[in-house]
Amino acid sequence: MDLEENALLNMDDAVPFGIILNELVSNSLKYTFSGKDEGNIYIKLQKDKNVELINSREESEGFKKNSIILKVSDDGVGIPKSIDLKDLSSIGMQLVTVLVDQLDGELRLKRNNETEFTIRLMVTEKEKSIS
């Protein structure tokens, strides 16, 4: 795991974010290592330095929007090229795509030697008050 320090989420963002992460890791454990004795799952969370609003979520007084990037990858058997993220029969992946949309995010899938999901989300952070 490679996790950004101080990447804080409010409760409205944390719950769907946690479900997304749980689903991606569960899928790796369930499917990608079949027929293998061992494998690795990598999780990386970082703030996006090139922040810009992705879709419609607007900033409000006392709060600011930040973009975070979550990468979940594994070195397992990979996802077949026949699987299309836009036309899924898997309820778990449908849930991931719906929650990413709910958080006004973007989902990308790389299928090289390893499978890598990259999710960029807009999250709300409370601005620090100056006393």
Residue pairs with C-beta under 8 A, 6 or more apart in sequence:
1 42
1 43
1 44
2 42
2 43
2 44
2 45
2 46
3 43
3 44
3 45
4 45
4 46
4 47
4 68
7 45
7 46
7 47
7 68
8 125
9 17
9 123
10 123
10 124
10 125
10 126
12 124
13 103
13 121
13 123
13 124
16 99
16 102
16 103
17 70
17 99
17 103
17 121
17 123
19 95
19 99
20 70
20 96
20 99
20 100
20 119
21 43
21 70
21 72
23 92
23 93
23 95
23 96
24 72
24 96
24 117
25 41
25 43
25 72
26 92
27 90
27 92
27 93
28 41
28 72
28 74
28 76
28 115
29 41
31 76
31 77
32 39
32 74
32 76
32 77
32 78
32 79
32 115
33 39
33 74
33 76
33 77
34 77
35 77
36 76
36 77
39 74
39 75
39 76
40 74
40 75
41 72
41 73
41 74
42 71
42 72
42 73
42 74
43 70
43 71
43 72
44 69
44 70
44 71
45 68
45 69
45 70
45 71
46 68
46 69
47 66
47 67
47 68
47 69
48 66
48 67
48 68
48 69
48 120
50 67
51 65
51 66
51 67
52 67
53 65
53 104
53 122
54 67
54 104
54 105
54 106
54 120
54 121
54 122
55 104
55 122
56 104
57 65
57 104
57 122
57 124
58 65
59 65
62 126
62 127
63 124
63 125
63 126
63 127
64 124
64 125
64 127
65 122
65 123
65 124
65 125
66 122
66 123
66 124
66 125
67 120
67 121
67 122
67 123
68 120
68 121
68 123
69 118
69 119
69 120
69 121
70 117
70 118
70 119
70 121
71 116
71 117
71 118
71 119
72 116
72 117
72 119
73 110
73 114
73 115
73 116
73 117
74 114
74 115
75 113
75 114
76 114
76 115
78 111
78 113
78 114
78 115
79 109
79 111
79 115
81 111
85 93
85 97
85 107
85 109
88 94
88 97
96 107
97 107
100 106
100 107
100 119
100 121
103 121
103 122
103 123
104 121
104 122
105 119
105 120
105 121
105 122
106 119
106 120
107 117
107 118
107 119
108 117
108 118
108 119
109 115
109 116
109 117
109 118
110 116
110 118
